[in-house]
């Protein structure tokens, strides 16, 4: 069985290239949230998930799940697709 190696990207490097993100809270169904749909369409959303051990990692794009957080970036994240984002630094997130 061949394991696929997932490329990683440091959160700070993404912030350098795509700008400081804002934390985003869902207050309605994602399909009804026009601001969120615009961010998804323009590849500006990142989903932050927590592992069983408690560490956090991000994935580019919108993944609806329980206990995840969303970040909206000012610029597109398309060039970081299919990468695991590590080193989440909440000090770099605009509140």
N, C-alpha and C positions, 0 to 999 in steps of 0.2 A: 504494500500500500504506500503510495507516494503522498507525503504531506506537503501542502502548499505553504510556502513561506510568505507571511503577510508583511508587507513593508510598513515601517512605522515612520511617523513624523512627529517632531517635537511641537507642542502647543505654542511655545514662544516663537518658533520660526513661522508658524502660520499667522500668528498675530502680527508679526513684522511685515508679512507680505499681503495680508488681507484686512488689516486694521483691527482695532479693539472691538470685540463682540459685546453685544448686550444680552443679558439673561432674558429669556422669554418664557412667560407663563401662559399656558393654555387656559382660557376662561370659557371656551365654547368648543364645539366639535371642530376638529381641524378643517373639515370640508367647508365650514361656514365662516372660517376666519380668513378674511381677505388678505390681511397683512402677512399671515403665515404662508398662505398659498403663493403669494408673490415671492417671498423669500425662498420657498422650495423651488419654484420655477426658475429662479435666478441663481440657484446653487449656493445660497448664502446661509444655509442652516447646518448646524452640527448637533448631533445627539450625544449627550454624555451619559454613559452607563457606569454602573458600579459592579465590580467583580465580587465573587463570593468572599474573597479575602478582604474586601473593603477598598481596594484601590480603584481609581477611576480611569476611564479611557474614553476617547471620543471616536465617532465615525461621522464622516461627511454625509449629510442627507438627513431626512426626517424618518425616524423609526419610532412608531407609536408603541409604547410599552409602559408598564407600571414602573414607577420609581426612576424615571429618566429625567434629565434636564435638557433644555434646548438653548442653544446660543445662536444669535443672528449676527452675522458679520457684515460689515459695510461693502466688502468686495466678494466676488465669486470664489468658491472653494473648489471649483471643478478640477483644478490641477492636483488636488489632494485626495481625489476619490480613490476608493479601494485601499486606503491606508488606515492603520490603527493610530490614532492620535494619543500620544503619551505625554506625561509631564504636565497635566492640567494645572495651571496656576490661576487661582481665582482672583488674585490681585490684578491680573490683566483684563478682567471682565468688568465692563461698565455696569453699574447697578441702576 
